Amino acid sequence: MSEQNKQGLPTEAELAEMDRDQLLKLGGKLDGVELVEYTEQWPVKGTKAEKRAERAVAAWFTLSGLSGLAFLGVFLWWPWHYAPANTDGHFLYLLYTPLLGLTLGLSILGVGVGVVMYAKKFLPHEVAVQERHEGRSTELDRQTFVAHLADAGDRSTIARRSLIKRTALFGAGTFGLATAALPLGSLIHNPHKDSANENGLWHTGWLAHDGERVFLRRDTGDPHVVELVKPEDLDAGSMETVFPFHAPKTASGSVDYAKLEGILAGTERVDEHELVDALRRSDNPVMLIRLRPDDSKRVVKHQGQEDYNFGDFYAYTKICSHLGCPTSLYEQRSNRILCPCHQSQFDALQYAKPIFGPATRKLAQLPIQVDEETGYFYATHDFNEAVGPAFWERKS
């Protein structure tokens, strides 16, 4: 007699001939499992209450699917570009982010509630006690375990509930598409499509068009007011955030100083969208720093940028070269520019090169001069390098 027969275990041939019910009983016996309680949720099949429960679960999965489709629709086609207040598209612009959160949240909620409801309404209520054992399971244990899994699937009644299966697939599938759309959307967009203008990665809103003059503008709190900056506006050792203002031109292409004066006085109208967009665009903010005279004598300029400053005045992008946070802090005593996000520090006396923290590249410097006609600061041209964090095509 074999060792298996002595222990009351079936041979391989006997094991192969066993059906699932026999394997279930054998597996429970071998594993030391005792069923304390086992109750079918619906002992009578096809009742009205069972069908109502099935429709309720399907409804949640359907809600998940429809919400996932709505998320994709909002993500792909909803007007997301900034629209100033009191314009036709402003209300739709305000709804963009809330709608993304609402539709994706409902999609997640629908899948979650549907799964929980199905477990509560249709899975048998079972209480079992099992003894633990050490080591890897035998082949016999593994086959009986597979039989238990298959039986659990049948007893869950999911096989005969086509409505729930279809709606669950619909809900989970669209939720998966919605979550995949977020990272894939940024890959589909070509970042170099507009490389020749300010909408590409290589340029900013400081890029001049057809020889126009771009002045340094301060933010007064009212986006419709234009106020430019003169050297005497800043004390030694101070810093101010400035934004680009594209001056009006005459027919010959030169600055229209008469119209510029009217804009500053508030008597000439300007495109309100352009005024607001200049303050909201993420790569526009520039810190204009006026060094103290003694500190200015110790400045080390970057090669090729020796004429980018105007006297004691230096202009650097506020977009950190690490991850794009605003480098909004300037420490007068040490002449350090600080990024509050990850504590990178840049030396304003050495072409804003990083001296502490995770940043490894200097801040881009904006070349500035003073307009002889008006005395206002202007940018002689755009940054000579891309601002902000690194990207694949950038070599530095």
RAFEN-V906683 format. One line per field, one symbol per residue. psi: psi as a letter, one per 20 degrees, with the letter a starting at -180 (. if undefined). A space follows every 50 residues. Layout:
psi=???
//
This chain:
psi=prhghhjkqqrhghhhiqahgghgggggghikpoohpopphmhoqjrhhg hghghgghghhgggghhgghgggghhiqoiqpprqkrhjgghghigghhg ggghghgggggghggghghhhhpqopoqpqqqqqaqqrhghgghghhggg hhgghijhhjmhgggghgggghghgghghhhghhhhhhpoijhlhiaiir hiraiipqpljqporppqoihoiipporprhiipqpjrqqprrqooqqqr hiirpnhghghhghijipqqohghgghhhhphjhpppopoqqghhhijpo qqpikhkirncjpqpqqjopifjjrpmippoggikqppoigjkqqqoiim klqpiqaipiqrpppppqrpphghjqqqphrrqjrqrarqrgipi.
//
